């Protein structure tokens, strides 16, 4: 079933994501230890997964319902779509549970790309009266129309889960709407240490595990430092750890205009000159060369950024913009 969504201009993108992401923020009351809070969070999340089932409609909208006593519904915990991610942070190995309802058929997104997503986020709380547990879900944000969110500027849990999914396809309809199909969609269950932790708001409690359902409609590759190399190529392998900082200047390569601190801009180090007829021009090597040379260009399109010894091909070569001994 296709999801018909009208694209709107969004002037304010998920204020909570941008206003509450500083893990070192100060407050009048000292923050609780991360490990102590995580043990509480993961117990609450796993309890929720054991006691609830999910209903997914034809547009992949989700509804979570508590399983009644004697109920035969399949708990989320037993669903084959449930998967986990292990991430080391705050000297803790976090477990992130997520539902992969559909991976998507398009491109993979990375931690430094912008995502075009629709979503719903809620917190949950359990109360026990006369030995009967009751769960209350509180929705704190919802975007039915997709918005752009840069994954390096949102809460860490999003940056871990969303890259497990792919975009889909889209087409324009005669009424001006955009039809999205085959997009990645799922649900993430985040410990507070990978969300807002102590930074509570009027709608998000402090130290609260959160649940987000989401649909990844599209992506936009980013070049943060405008050096002509996509940030996805400068972040580092596999996007599991923090970003690479080649020269150790506390500016990761993807936001550093001189990655190796040799005094020559990265953009300059990926440049070359070529003769176009009788005129000398400046060109720029892509990070990786094309598979096939374009005969209409006066240079070899298969060449990516070379090493200092002009190795254009070897995948593991040290490209010259990362080699401080090599100056263009």
N, C-alpha and C positions, 0 to 999 in steps of 0.2 A: 504494500500500500504506500503510495507516495504521500509525502508530507508537503502540503502547499503552504508556503510561508512568505509573507510579504516583507521584503527587506525595508527597514526603516533606518534613518540616520540616527545614530545613538550618540548623544553628547556626553553621557556619564556612564561609564562601563563598570558595573558591579562595584560600587563604592567600597563595600566591605573588603573586597580582595585587595584594593590598593591602600586602604587606610590602616590595615591591621596586620601587616606582614613583617614588621620589624621584631625579630625575636629577642632583641636586646633592649626593648623599650623599658623605661623605668616607671615605677608606680610607687604610691605611698606604702603599699604592702609588698614585701619581697615575694617574688614568684616562688611557687612551690617547686620542688625538684622534678625534673622531667621524668625520671624513672618512676618515681612514686605515682605521678599522674598517669603515665602510660599504662602501668599495671591496672589501674582502675578503668581506664578507657578501653583497653583490649578486652577486659572481662565484660564490660557493658556491651561492646560491639558483638562479641561472640554470643552473649545471651540473646541479643536482638536477632541474630542470625538463626539461632536455634528455635526461637519462639514465634517467628513471623514467616509468612509466605508472601510472594509477590505475584501480582496480576499484571500482565503486559498486554496492552491492546494492540490493534493493528498498526498504529502509528508509533509504537514503542513507548507510549506513556506508561508509567509504572504506578501501582498502588500497593502499599504495604499494609498487611492486615495481620493482627495477632491471631494465632491458631487457638481456637477454643478448646476447652477440655474435651478430650476424646476426638478431636478433629483429625481428619485423614489427609489434610493438605500437606504438601511437601515443604518442609522448612527450607529457607534459603540455604542453610548450612549443607543440605544434602543435594543441592542443585549442581549438575555437571558444569553449568556456566560459571560457578564460583571459582575464582582463582586468587592467588596472593602474590604480593611483591614484598621482598625483603630489602630494607634500606637502613644503612648505618647513619645515624645522626644523633647529636647530643650524647654521644657515647652509649647509644642504645641501638639495638637492632629492631627497628620497627617492622611489624607485619601490617601490610595494607591489604584488606580484602576488597575485591571488586567483582562485579558481575559483567561478563562479556556477553551481552545479549546479541550483538552483531559486530563483527570486527570492522566491517566496511570494505569497499572494493577499490578505493582510490589510493591516494598517496599516504605514506607514513608521515606523521608530524613529529617534530623534535621539540625538546625543551626550550629552544630559543626561537621558535616560530610563533606566529600569531594564529590563534584558533578562532573559527567562526562557529559559535556554539549556542545552543539553547539548553536550558537547565532548570532544575528545581533543587533547592537545598533545604533540608530540615534537620532539626535536632530532635532528640527523643529523651523522655524521662520515664522512669518506672516508679510507681507508687504501690505499696503493699498494704492492703486493708483486710483484716481477718484472713490472712494467709492467701489472699487472692492478689495476683499481680496484674496491674493495669498499666499499659503504656500510652503515653501521650506524645503525639508528633506535632511539632510546631514548625511550620514553613516560615523561613526568614527571608527568602529571596526566590524569585522565579522569573525566568525570561522565556516566554513562548516564542517570541521572535528572536532569531539569533543575533548575537552581539560579538564584536571582536574582543578577545582577551589574549594578551601576550603572556605566554606561559612562563617567562622569566620574571613576571611582575605580579604573579598571583600566589596564593598559598602553595606551599611546597607539595602537598598531596596531589593537587591538580597537575603539577609539572611531572609527577611520577606516573599517574594513571592515564592521562589523556594520550601520551605517546604510545600506549599499547593499542591504540585504535587508528583507523584510517578514515580519510574523507570518503565521500561517495560521488555521485554524479548530480548535475543540475541542468535545468533547461528553463527557458523563458516561456511563459504562457501568454496568450493573447490578451488577457486582462491585466497584464503588467506584473503579475506575481512570478515568483521563482519557485520551481518545483524541484525539491531535493529527493534523492532516492539512493538506496544502498549505502547510506552513511553509517559510520560507526556509532554505536550507542551502548550505554552501559550504566552501571551504578557503582559509586565508590563509597566506602565506609572508612572515614578518616579519624585516626586518633588526633586529639587536640594539639599534640606536639607538631603535627604536620598541617595544622589548620591555624586557629587563632590563639591557642593556648590560653594565656591569662588575659588577653585583650577582649574582654566581653563588651557587648553593645546592648542596646535596648532590646534587640531581638535574638542575639546570640549569647548564650551563657558563657561565662569563663570556664575554662577547662572542660569543654564539652566536646565529645566525639560528634561528628557531623556526617550526614548522608547526602550525597548529590547524585541525582540522575541526570544524564546529559546525552546530547546528540552532537556529534562532530560533523558539521555540514561542509566546511571548507577550511583551507589554511592559506597563509601568506608567509613565504620565506622572508627572513629579515637579514639585513646587513647593518648591524648596530653601529659599527664604526665607519661605515661607508668607504671601506677600502677595496670594494669590488669582490670580496670573498664572502660568500654567505656565512652567516654566523654558525649554521649547522656544521660547516667544515672546520670552524675554528674552536668549537667548544671542547672537543676531545672525544676519545673513543667510547662508544656505547651509551654515553650520557648517564652513566651510573653514578659517577663521583662528581665533585665540583669541577667547574670549568678549568681548563689548562691555562696557566700563566707562565709562558715560556721564559720571560725575562725576570720573573719574580718581583715585579713592581707593584703587586697587589691590584693590578688591572688585568683581568682575564683577557686572553687574546681577542675574543670577539668584541671587546669594547676598547681595544688598545690599537692606536694608529701606527705604532712601531713595535711590533710583537717581540722582536729580539733585542731592542734597545741599542741598536748599532748606529743610531743617528740618521738612518734612512727610512723614510716612510714605507710601510708595507705596500701601499699602492704603487710607489715608485719601483719597489723591488719586483713587482710582478709585471712591470712594463717592458716593452721591447720596441725597437724601431724597425720599420720595413719600408721598402721602396714601392710606391704606388705610381707606376709610370715613371715620371722623372721627379716626383715629389716624395720627400722623406716624411713619413708619418709615425705616430706613436700608437702602438697597440698594447693590449693587456692580456696576459695569459689567464685563462680560467683556472680554477683550482684543479680540475681534471680536464684533459683534452677530450674532444669529440671522438666518437668511435670511427667516424668516416670524415675524411677531409672534404671540405666544400671547395670545389674547383673554381668557384667564382670569386674567392678571396685570394689576395696576393701573399698569403702566409699559410702555414701548416696548421689547420684547425685541430689536429690530433694532439698537439703539444699543450700540456698543462704547465703549471708553474714548475720550473726546473730546479734541480739541486745546483749547488755551486759548481759542480763538474758537468753541468748541462745534461743531466739525466732527466729526461722528460717523461719516462714511462714507469719505472719501478714504483709500485704502490707504497712501499715503505721508505722511499727516499726522503731525505731531509730537505724540504723545499727551501729555497734560498731566503725567503722572508722570515724563516725561523732559525737561520744560521748566522750568528753575529760575526763570524769570520768572513762572510761573503757579502760584499757590497756591490750593488748594481752600479 
